[in-house]
Amino acid sequence: MTDVFITLFLLMAAGVIFRRLPGVPPPETMRRVIGAMVLNVFLPALTFKVLVQAPVNADLVAIPAVAIATAGVSMLLAWLVYARLLRRRLQPPAIGAMIVAATFCNATYLGLPVVSSVVGPEYARVAILFDLLGMSLVLFTVGTVLCVEYGTRGERHTVWEGIRQVLRLPPFLAAIVGLAVNLSGLTTPAWLLQATSVAGQVVAPAMLFSIGLALTVPRLALLPTLAPALLIKLVLAPVAGSLLIGPLIADAPTARATLLEAAMPTMVLTIVFAERYGLDEELLAQAILLSTMLSMITLPLAANW
């Protein structure tokens, strides 16, 4: 178990070191390029390959249900802390940023390589189901409405618009096709499985390297504001997830993988929403940074829960 997390840490450390080498492209540019390739090519390939071979059972519903419920509990707790208890100390963009930070987890970019390494590559489906049919669905719908409410851009957004955005995501389309072929009983050609398998192997190291490119020195002066969001995201969310997993998921490795997903740090993609809708980008970026760093301590604990 220790060796697994050391391997993951070294892949992220490679990104940290690379961004400091002379003459390399700006880390923001590299992350955009890596992100575009993963989102549009490699992750859809992996998603199709995993779901076309996934066992057809209640987990197809239970895993997204845990993701949605965990996000709901986390959002409620963060709203009570930031929108009620701390509302006089913080501006609306900061309140929105902290609720987002506490609610949405890095289910794919970090969750996929962690679950594949700790539980096994055959459980990569847990990360994909947790994210695409659960966490991201909430982010693009309820999460976006929340961003509009607390942001400064003045944009309007409906839940239906969020659903349409999800439906256009290449990994989501790949998930639908993979599940449809799986449920239909059609035989997938061996060459297609081989091609998607090879392409999918790029996803985990590329994601970890990209996370490393984003890591910088945290601003500890913001810690009092960030602390409740970090506590919710890294401690209370997995506790809530564990209470939901027990009644819904019987298979022990699947339950373990789902708990790891619930314990993931703040989702990197949320910074795009902060930029678009006018939330406090610096505060959210620090939440992503600190939660990712602290998760190197909390994830091994969740793995051994």
C-alpha positions in Angstrom: 0.0 0.0 0.0 2.8 2.4 0.9 4.6 1.6 -2.4 1.4 2.5 -4.3 1.1 6.0 -2.8 4.8 6.6 -3.2 4.4 5.8 -6.9 1.5 8.3 -7.2 3.4 10.9 -5.3 6.5 10.6 -7.5 4.4 11.0 -10.7 3.0 14.3 -9.2 6.5 15.3 -8.1 7.7 14.9 -11.7 5.2 17.6 -12.7 6.4 19.9 -9.8 10.0 19.5 -10.9 9.3 19.8 -14.6 7.6 23.2 -14.2 10.8 24.6 -12.6 13.1 23.4 -15.4 14.5 26.2 -17.6 13.1 26.7 -21.1 9.9 24.6 -20.6 6.5 25.9 -21.7 4.4 27.7 -19.0 2.7 25.1 -16.7 -0.7 26.6 -17.5 -0.2 26.0 -21.2 1.0 22.4 -20.6 -1.9 21.7 -18.3 -4.4 23.0 -20.9 -2.8 20.8 -23.6 -2.7 17.7 -21.4 -6.3 18.4 -20.2 -7.6 18.7 -23.8 -5.9 15.5 -24.9 -7.1 13.5 -21.9 -10.7 14.9 -22.0 -11.2 14.5 -25.7 -9.2 11.4 -26.6 -7.7 9.2 -23.8 -10.4 9.4 -21.1 -13.2 8.6 -23.6 -11.2 5.6 -24.8 -10.7 4.4 -21.2 -14.3 5.1 -20.3 -15.6 3.0 -23.2 -13.2 0.2 -22.5 -14.0 0.0 -18.8 -17.8 0.3 -19.1 -18.2 -2.0 -22.0 -16.7 -4.7 -19.8 -18.2 -3.6 -16.5 -20.4 -6.1 -14.5 -24.1 -5.3 -15.1 -25.4 -5.1 -11.6 -26.8 -2.7 -9.0 -23.5 -0.9 -8.7 -24.3 1.0 -11.9 -26.9 2.9 -9.9 -25.5 2.6 -6.4 -22.1 4.3 -7.1 -23.6 7.4 -8.8 -26.2 7.5 -6.0 -23.4 7.6 -3.4 -21.6 10.4 -5.3 -24.8 12.5 -5.6 -25.7 12.0 -1.9 -22.1 12.7 -0.7 -22.1 15.9 -2.8 -25.5 16.9 -1.4 -24.4 16.4 2.2 -21.1 18.2 1.7 -22.9 21.2 0.0 -25.4 21.5 2.8 -22.6 21.4 5.5 -20.6 24.0 3.6 -23.6 26.2 3.1 -24.4 26.1 6.8 -20.8 27.1 7.6 -20.1 29.7 5.0 -23.5 31.1 3.9 -24.9 31.2 7.5 -22.2 31.2 10.2 -19.5 33.1 8.3 -21.7 35.2 6.0 -20.7 38.5 7.7 -17.0 37.9 7.3 -16.9 36.8 3.6 -18.0 38.3 0.3 -20.5 36.2 -1.8 -17.7 35.1 -4.3 -15.7 33.7 -1.5 -18.7 32.0 0.0 -19.5 30.4 -3.3 -15.9 29.3 -3.9 -15.8 27.6 -0.5 -19.0 25.8 -0.9 -17.8 24.5 -4.3 -14.4 23.5 -2.8 -16.1 21.5 -0.1 -18.6 19.8 -2.4 -16.9 18.6 -5.5 -14.1 16.0 -5.5 -11.4 15.2 -8.0 -13.0 11.9 -8.8 -11.3 11.4 -12.2 -8.0 13.3 -12.3 -6.8 11.9 -9.0 -9.5 9.3 -8.2 -9.0 7.2 -11.3 -5.2 6.6 -10.8 -5.6 6.1 -7.0 -8.5 3.6 -7.3 -6.8 1.8 -10.2 -3.5 1.5 -8.2 -4.9 0.8 -4.8 -7.9 -1.4 -5.5 -7.1 -2.7 -9.0 -7.5 -1.5 -12.6 -10.7 -3.5 -13.0 -12.3 -1.1 -10.5 -11.5 2.0 -12.7 -15.2 1.8 -13.5 -16.0 3.0 -10.0 -14.2 6.3 -10.6 -15.9 6.8 -13.9 -19.4 6.0 -12.6 -18.8 8.2 -9.5 -17.7 11.1 -11.6 -19.6 11.1 -14.9 -22.9 9.9 -13.6 -22.7 11.5 -10.2 -20.3 14.2 -9.2 -20.0 16.0 -12.6 -23.7 15.7 -13.2 -24.3 17.7 -9.9 -21.5 20.2 -10.8 -23.0 21.1 -14.2 -26.5 21.4 -12.8 -27.0 22.4 -9.2 -23.3 23.4 -8.9 -23.5 25.8 -11.8 -26.7 27.4 -10.4 -24.8 27.9 -7.1 -21.9 29.6 -9.0 -24.3 31.9 -10.7 -25.9 32.8 -7.3 -22.7 33.8 -5.6 -20.6 34.9 -8.6 -20.2 38.4 -10.0 -20.5 37.8 -13.8 -24.3 38.2 -13.8 -24.8 35.2 -16.1 -27.9 33.2 -15.8 -28.0 29.4 -16.0 -30.7 26.7 -15.9 -30.4 23.1 -14.8 -31.4 22.0 -18.3 -28.4 24.0 -19.7 -26.1 22.1 -17.3 -27.5 18.8 -18.4 -26.9 19.7 -22.1 -23.3 20.5 -21.2 -22.8 17.1 -19.6 -24.4 15.4 -22.6 -21.8 17.0 -24.8 -18.8 15.8 -22.8 -16.8 13.2 -24.8 -16.2 10.9 -21.7 -20.0 11.0 -21.0 -20.8 10.1 -24.6 -18.2 7.3 -24.4 -19.9 6.1 -21.1 -23.3 6.0 -22.8 -22.0 4.1 -25.8 -20.0 1.7 -23.6 -23.0 0.9 -21.3 -25.3 0.5 -24.3 -23.0 -2.0 -26.0 -22.6 -3.8 -22.7 -26.3 -4.0 -22.0 -27.1 -5.0 -25.5 -24.9 -8.1 -25.3 -23.0 -7.2 -28.5 -19.5 -8.5 -28.8 -16.8 -5.7 -28.9 -14.1 -6.4 -31.4 -10.8 -7.4 -29.8 -8.9 -4.8 -31.8 -11.1 -2.0 -30.4 -10.7 -3.3 -26.8 -6.9 -3.4 -27.4 -6.8 0.1 -28.9 -8.9 1.7 -26.1 -6.9 -0.2 -23.5 -3.6 1.2 -24.8 -5.0 4.7 -25.1 -6.5 4.4 -21.6 -3.1 3.7 -20.1 -2.1 7.3 -20.8 -4.8 8.7 -18.5 -3.5 8.1 -15.0 0.2 9.2 -15.4 -0.9 12.2 -17.5 -3.4 13.3 -14.9 -1.0 12.9 -12.0 1.7 14.8 -13.9 -0.8 17.6 -14.7 -1.7 17.9 -11.0 2.0 18.2 -10.2 2.3 21.1 -12.7 -0.4 23.0 -10.7 1.2 22.6 -7.3 2.9 25.6 -5.8 3.6 27.0 -2.4 0.3 27.4 -0.4 -0.7 30.6 1.2 -1.1 29.6 4.8 -2.6 33.0 5.7 -5.8 31.8 4.1 -6.0 28.7 6.2 -8.6 30.0 8.7 -11.0 30.6 5.8 -10.1 27.3 4.0 -10.1 25.0 7.1 -13.9 24.3 7.3 -14.0 23.4 3.5 -10.9 21.2 3.9 -12.4 19.4 6.9 -15.7 18.8 5.0 -14.0 17.6 1.9 -11.3 15.4 3.3 -13.0 14.1 6.5 -16.7 14.6 6.7 -17.4 13.7 3.1 -15.8 10.2 3.3 -17.5 9.7 6.7 -20.9 10.5 5.0 -19.9 8.3 2.1 -19.1 5.3 4.3 -22.6 5.6 5.9 -24.2 5.4 2.4 -21.9 2.7 1.0 -22.7 0.1 3.6 -26.4 -0.3 2.7 -25.9 0.1 -1.1 -22.7 -1.7 -2.1 -22.1 -5.3 -1.0 -18.9 -6.1 -2.9 -15.9 -5.2 -0.6 -13.4 -3.9 -3.3 -16.2 -1.9 -4.9 -17.1 -0.4 -1.6 -13.5 0.4 -0.9 -13.0 2.1 -4.3 -16.2 4.1 -3.7 -15.0 5.3 -0.3 -11.7 6.4 -1.8 -13.6 8.4 -4.4 -15.6 10.1 -1.6 -12.3 11.0 0.1 -10.8 12.7 -2.9 -9.6 16.4 -2.7 -11.3 19.3 -4.4 -12.0 18.9 -8.1 -9.6 20.8 -10.4 -12.3 21.5 -12.9 -14.1 23.8 -10.5 -11.6 26.6 -11.1 -13.0 26.8 -14.7 -16.4 27.5 -13.1 -14.9 30.1 -10.8 -13.4 31.9 -13.7 -16.6 31.8 -15.8 -19.1 32.9 -13.1 -16.9 35.2 -11.0 -16.2 33.3 -7.8 -13.1 34.0 -5.7 -10.5 32.2 -8.0 -7.5 32.6 -5.6 -9.4 31.2 -2.7 -10.6 28.2 -4.7 -7.2 27.6 -6.2 -5.7 27.5 -2.7 -8.4 25.0 -1.6 -7.5 22.8 -4.5 -3.8 23.1 -3.7 -4.1 22.4 0.0 -6.7 19.7 -0.2 -4.6 17.9 -2.8 -1.5 18.1 -0.6 -3.4 17.0 2.5 -5.0 14.2 0.7 -1.6 12.5 0.5 -2.2 12.0 4.3 -5.9 11.3 4.3 -6.2 9.0 1.3 -4.0 6.3 2.8 -6.2 6.5 5.9 -9.3 6.1 3.8 -7.7 3.2 1.9 -7.3 1.3 5.2 -10.7 2.3 6.7 
